[in-house]
Amino acid sequence: SRVRTGLVADTTGLRMAKTQEEYDKEAAMGCADPTRALLMTRPAFGGNIMATLMCPRTKPQMATVRPGVMKRIDKDETRKGELIKFDVDFTEADMNVEILEVVKSDKKSVDLTEAKLIVSGGRGIGGPQGFDMIRDVADALGAEVGSSRACVDAGWIEKDRQVGQTGKTVRPDLYMACGISGAIQHVAGMEGSELVISINKNDTAPIFEVSDLGIIGDVKQILPKLADAIRKYKASKATN
């Protein structure tokens, strides 16, 4: 409020206006320079739609970004910045936070935001036992296990495995969605994946719209065969 401008929180996409239609909309809303308008996308109405917002009349244009949604770019050695050293003198009296305990996690799994390969299960796997199939495929691939919110809410798997609007935003090289319908809340957390493979017995499932490869069929029949095929392929490559 001090700078008298707006702030869009939890954005999943940022870009500059670049089409004439977007320029015209910005100008109509009072934007002095539409070519410098920042378009900020975030979930809205309970995550049922993705809304693009703008701040046409005031500057600076500000947004907070959900962790993991931006693609990491390669380091550019030619870019140089000025480093300013600023010494801050804190005393114990300045601290309003007290550390009561440090608990180290004993989990061996990799954080989903760092995973290169993810195999995720949804309601279509049938129950908590369905994750045995998911883990089997993940083990064969050397991947991490992910989940839709429905499975977490049902108590089938831990919360830290959830991908989506209220879970983790991931950008793996391979994302395999098994028995996941493709609600917008889930898609918001994985649509930046390099390659998406989906398995679903419903040929009209929305997940197929964001998939590079779609397999129509029952995950309970496909996944065991897939895990076996992956292991046989790896074994044959190892002997050659």
C-alpha positions as CSV (number, residue, x, y, z in Angstrom):
1,S,0.0,0.0,0.0
2,R,2.9,2.4,0.5
3,V,3.8,2.5,-3.2
4,R,0.0,2.6,-4.1
5,T,0.1,-0.2,-6.6
6,G,-1.3,-3.7,-6.9
7,L,0.2,-7.1,-6.1
8,V,-0.8,-10.5,-7.7
9,A,0.1,-13.4,-5.4
10,D,0.9,-17.0,-6.2
11,T,1.3,-16.6,-9.9
12,T,2.0,-19.6,-12.1
13,G,3.0,-17.6,-15.2
14,L,4.4,-14.2,-16.1
15,R,4.9,-12.6,-19.5
16,M,4.8,-9.3,-21.3
17,A,2.0,-8.3,-23.5
18,K,2.9,-8.9,-27.1
19,T,-0.1,-9.0,-29.3
20,Q,-2.1,-6.1,-30.7
21,E,-5.2,-7.4,-29.0
22,E,-3.4,-7.3,-25.7
23,Y,-2.0,-3.9,-26.3
24,D,-5.6,-2.6,-27.1
25,K,-7.0,-4.0,-23.9
26,E,-4.2,-2.4,-21.9
27,A,-4.7,0.9,-23.6
28,A,-8.4,0.8,-23.0
29,M,-7.7,0.3,-19.3
30,G,-5.5,3.4,-19.1
31,C,-2.1,1.8,-19.6
32,A,0.3,4.5,-20.7
33,D,2.7,2.0,-22.4
34,P,1.0,-1.3,-23.3
35,T,4.2,-2.7,-24.6
36,R,5.6,-2.8,-21.1
37,A,2.5,-4.4,-19.5
38,L,3.1,-7.5,-17.3
39,L,0.5,-10.2,-17.6
40,M,0.2,-12.3,-14.5
41,T,-1.5,-15.7,-14.5
42,R,-2.8,-17.4,-11.4
43,P,-5.6,-19.9,-10.3
44,A,-8.9,-18.3,-9.5
45,F,-12.4,-19.2,-8.2
46,G,-11.2,-22.1,-6.1
47,G,-8.7,-23.2,-8.8
48,N,-11.4,-23.9,-11.3
49,I,-10.0,-21.4,-13.9
50,M,-6.7,-19.7,-14.7
51,A,-7.0,-15.9,-14.6
52,T,-4.7,-13.5,-16.2
53,L,-4.4,-10.1,-14.4
54,M,-2.7,-6.8,-15.1
55,C,-1.9,-3.6,-13.3
56,P,-2.3,-1.0,-16.1
57,R,-2.4,2.3,-14.3
58,T,0.2,2.1,-11.5
59,K,3.8,1.1,-11.2
60,P,5.7,-0.9,-10.2
61,Q,4.0,-4.0,-11.4
62,M,4.4,-6.7,-8.7
63,A,3.8,-10.4,-8.3
64,T,4.9,-13.3,-6.2
65,V,5.6,-16.5,-8.0
66,R,4.9,-20.1,-6.9
67,P,8.1,-22.0,-6.3
68,G,9.1,-24.3,-9.2
69,V,6.9,-22.9,-11.9
70,M,9.7,-21.0,-13.8
71,K,12.1,-23.0,-16.0
72,R,15.6,-22.8,-14.8
73,I,17.8,-21.1,-17.5
74,D,21.5,-21.8,-18.2
75,K,24.0,-19.6,-16.5
76,D,25.1,-16.7,-18.6
77,E,28.7,-15.8,-17.8
78,T,28.6,-12.6,-19.8
79,R,26.1,-11.1,-17.4
80,K,27.6,-9.0,-14.6
81,G,26.0,-7.2,-11.7
82,E,27.2,-4.8,-9.1
83,L,27.8,-6.5,-5.7
84,I,27.1,-4.2,-2.8
85,K,28.1,-5.4,0.7
86,F,25.8,-4.4,3.4
87,D,26.6,-5.2,7.0
88,V,23.6,-5.8,9.2
89,D,24.1,-5.7,13.0
90,F,21.5,-7.9,14.7
91,T,21.2,-8.6,18.4
92,E,19.2,-11.2,20.2
93,A,16.7,-8.5,21.2
94,D,15.9,-8.0,17.5
95,M,14.9,-11.6,16.9
96,N,11.2,-12.4,17.1
97,V,11.7,-16.1,16.1
98,E,12.8,-18.8,18.6
99,I,13.9,-22.2,17.3
100,L,12.5,-24.8,19.6
101,E,13.6,-27.9,17.8
102,V,15.2,-29.1,14.6
103,V,13.9,-32.4,13.2
104,K,15.8,-34.1,10.4
105,S,13.7,-36.0,7.8
106,D,14.6,-39.6,7.5
107,K,12.9,-40.0,4.1
108,K,15.0,-41.3,1.3
109,S,12.8,-39.9,-1.4
110,V,13.8,-36.8,-3.5
111,D,11.8,-33.6,-3.3
112,L,9.4,-33.6,-6.2
113,T,10.5,-30.2,-7.3
114,E,14.0,-31.6,-7.9
115,A,13.0,-34.9,-9.6
116,K,13.8,-35.5,-13.2
117,L,11.3,-38.4,-13.6
118,I,7.9,-38.6,-11.8
119,V,5.2,-41.3,-11.9
120,S,2.0,-40.1,-10.4
121,G,-1.2,-41.9,-9.4
122,G,-4.7,-40.6,-9.2
123,R,-8.1,-41.8,-8.1
124,G,-8.1,-44.2,-11.0
125,I,-5.6,-46.5,-9.4
126,G,-8.4,-47.7,-7.1
127,G,-7.0,-47.3,-3.6
128,P,-3.8,-47.1,-1.5
129,Q,-2.7,-50.5,-2.7
130,G,-2.6,-49.0,-6.2
131,F,0.5,-47.1,-5.2
132,D,2.3,-50.4,-5.1
133,M,2.0,-50.4,-8.9
134,I,3.0,-46.8,-9.1
135,R,6.1,-47.4,-7.0
136,D,7.0,-50.5,-9.0
137,V,7.1,-48.5,-12.2
138,A,8.9,-45.7,-10.5
139,D,11.5,-48.1,-9.2
140,A,12.0,-49.6,-12.6
141,L,12.5,-46.1,-14.2
142,G,14.5,-44.6,-11.3
143,A,11.7,-42.1,-10.8
144,E,9.9,-40.4,-7.9
145,V,6.3,-41.1,-6.9
146,G,3.8,-38.3,-7.2
147,S,0.0,-38.1,-6.6
148,S,-3.1,-36.1,-7.3
149,R,-4.9,-34.3,-4.5
150,A,-7.7,-36.8,-4.4
151,C,-5.3,-39.6,-3.3
152,V,-3.8,-37.4,-0.6
153,D,-7.2,-36.3,0.7
154,A,-8.3,-40.0,0.8
155,G,-5.2,-40.8,2.9
156,W,-3.6,-43.1,0.3
157,I,-0.3,-41.3,0.3
158,E,1.7,-38.5,2.1
159,K,1.0,-34.8,1.4
160,D,4.5,-34.2,0.3
161,R,3.9,-36.3,-2.8
162,Q,1.0,-34.1,-4.0
163,V,1.4,-32.4,-7.4
164,G,-0.9,-29.5,-8.3
165,Q,-2.3,-26.1,-7.2
166,T,-2.2,-26.9,-3.5
167,G,0.8,-29.2,-3.8
168,K,4.1,-29.1,-5.6
169,T,4.7,-27.5,-9.0
170,V,7.1,-29.7,-10.9
171,R,9.0,-29.5,-14.2
172,P,10.5,-33.0,-14.7
173,D,11.9,-34.4,-18.0
174,L,9.2,-37.0,-17.8
175,Y,5.8,-36.9,-16.0
176,M,3.6,-40.0,-16.1
177,A,0.0,-39.5,-15.0
178,C,-1.7,-42.8,-14.2
179,G,-5.4,-42.8,-13.5
180,I,-5.4,-39.0,-13.2
181,S,-8.4,-37.2,-14.9
182,G,-6.6,-33.9,-15.4
183,A,-8.4,-31.4,-13.3
184,I,-7.1,-27.8,-13.8
185,Q,-5.8,-27.8,-10.2
186,H,-3.5,-30.8,-11.0
187,V,-2.5,-29.6,-14.5
188,A,-1.4,-26.2,-13.0
189,G,1.3,-28.1,-11.1
190,M,2.7,-30.3,-14.0
191,E,2.0,-28.6,-17.3
192,G,5.6,-27.4,-17.5
193,S,6.9,-30.9,-17.8
194,E,9.2,-31.7,-20.8
195,L,7.3,-34.9,-21.7
196,V,3.9,-36.0,-20.4
197,I,2.6,-39.6,-20.7
198,S,-0.9,-40.3,-19.5
199,I,-2.8,-43.6,-18.9
200,N,-6.5,-43.4,-18.4
201,K,-9.4,-45.7,-19.3
202,N,-11.6,-42.6,-20.1
203,D,-10.7,-41.5,-23.6
204,T,-12.2,-38.0,-23.0
205,A,-10.1,-37.3,-19.8
206,P,-8.8,-33.7,-19.8
207,I,-5.3,-35.0,-19.0
208,F,-4.9,-36.1,-22.6
209,E,-5.2,-32.5,-23.7
210,V,-1.8,-31.7,-22.1
211,S,-0.2,-35.1,-22.9
212,D,2.5,-35.8,-25.5
213,L,1.5,-39.5,-25.4
214,G,-1.9,-40.9,-24.2
215,I,-2.6,-44.5,-23.5
216,I,-6.3,-45.5,-23.2
217,G,-6.7,-48.5,-20.9
218,D,-6.9,-49.7,-17.3
219,V,-3.8,-48.7,-15.2
220,K,-4.2,-51.9,-13.2
221,Q,-3.5,-54.0,-16.3
222,I,-1.0,-51.7,-17.9
223,L,1.3,-50.7,-15.1
224,P,2.5,-54.2,-14.1
225,K,3.3,-55.0,-17.7
226,L,5.0,-51.6,-18.1
227,A,7.3,-52.2,-15.1
228,D,8.2,-55.7,-16.4
229,A,8.9,-54.3,-19.9
230,I,11.2,-51.5,-18.5
231,R,13.2,-54.0,-16.4
232,K,13.6,-56.4,-19.3
233,Y,14.7,-53.5,-21.6
234,K,17.3,-52.3,-19.1
235,A,18.6,-55.8,-18.6
236,S,19.0,-56.3,-22.3
237,K,20.9,-53.0,-22.6
238,A,23.2,-54.0,-19.8
239,T,24.2,-57.3,-21.4
240,N,24.9,-55.7,-24.8
